[in-house]
Amino acid sequence: MTQNKLLQRLAVVSLPWLLTGCLSLDPDYQRPALPVTLGDSAAASQTAGYPQVAWRDYITDPRLRQVVALSLDANRDLREAIANIAAARAQYAQSRASLLPTLDAGLDGSRSRALSGSGNATAISQSYQAQASTSAFELDLFGKNRSQTRAQYESYLSSAEAARSTRLSVIATVVEAWITLAADRSNLAAAQDTMASAQRSLAVTRNNQRHGIVSLVDVASADTVYQAARADVAEYATLVAQDNNALVLAVGQPVAADLLRRHRGAGRQHAGTVGGVSSQVLLNRPDVLAAEHTLKSATRISARRGRRFSPPFR
C-alpha cells in the first residue's frame, strides 16, 4: 500500500513536467519557396559539395596575409560583433535557466563548550541544521517560456552569423584598401617621374630661349606641361594619404611600411575562383543566414505573444 502511494505521488509530481515537455504550440518554420525555377541537378549537387575556402587559401600575397591577420585582431567593428555574440549567449542562458526552478540549499553547523551542572566540568554540544528552498516556478504548459528561449537561441545564432558577415566585410575592406593604396602609390611614383621629366624639359627650353633657339611660346608650353604634372603629383599624394588613412581605419592600427606594396604589377594577390557554381551557394552567406535566424526568432516571439492570455500554472 505504501509503495502504491509513493508511485501516485511521483506520478502527480512528474505529470506537469511531462506535459510541459510534450506540448508545443510553436509554428514550424518553413523556408519560403523561391520565385524562380531551380537549375539542373548537377549544379545543385556541385553546390552541395562546394568547399569552404578559408581566407588564407584565397589570399596568396604574404604581406597582405599579415595585414588581414592584424585587422582580425584589432578591428573595432569585429570586436563589437564578438561582444554582441557574448551578450546574446548570456541572454539565451538566462532565458533557458527560467525553464527550471531555482533550488537553494544550505547547511549550518555549530560546536560549543559549556559548563556542566556539577563543579568545573564542561561538556561539548554540537548542532547541525540543513535547509532547502525553491523559488516560485511556472509550469510552461502552453510553451510561452520555451518560445522565448527558442527566440533567444535564434537571436544568438543570428549574432554569430552577423559576426561572420562582419569578419568577411573586414577582410574584403582591408584587401580593397591595401590594393587601392598600392595602385595610387604606383600612380604617384609615375606622376613624380613625369614631373621630373617635365621639369628637365622646361629647363632645357628656357635655356634654348635665352640663346634664341626657341620662342617664349615654347617656354610657356613646356611650363604648362610641368604645372600639369605638378597637379597630378599633388592629386595622387592626396589619394595616397587618404588610402593610407582608410587602411589604418580598416585594420585598426598603423600598418608597417614593409607590409605595403609599392607597385601594382608585383603579381597576383588572390587565388582564382571556381566557375559554374549554382547560385544556391548564396544561401550559405552569413548575412543571409543571420536574416533567416532573425526571422525564426521573430516567429517564436510572435507565437509567444499569441499565448500571452493563457493562464499561468505556478
Secondary structure, 3 states (H helix, E strand, C coil): CHHHHHHHHHHHHHHHHHHHHHCCCCCCCCCCCCCCCCCCHHHHHHHHCCCCCCHHHHECCHHHHHHHHHHHHHCHHHHHHHHHHHHHHHHHHHHHHCCCCCEEEEEEEEEEEEECCCCCCEEEEEEEEEEEEECCCCECCCCHHHHHHHHHHHHHHHHHHHHHHHHHHHHHHHHHHHHHHHHHHHHHHHHHHHHHHHHHHHHHHHHHHHCCCCCHHHHHHHHHHHHHHHHHHHHHHHHHHHHHHHHHHHHCCCCCHHHCCCCCCCCCCECCCCCCCCHHHHHHCHHHHHHHHHHHHHHHHHHHHHCCCCCCEC
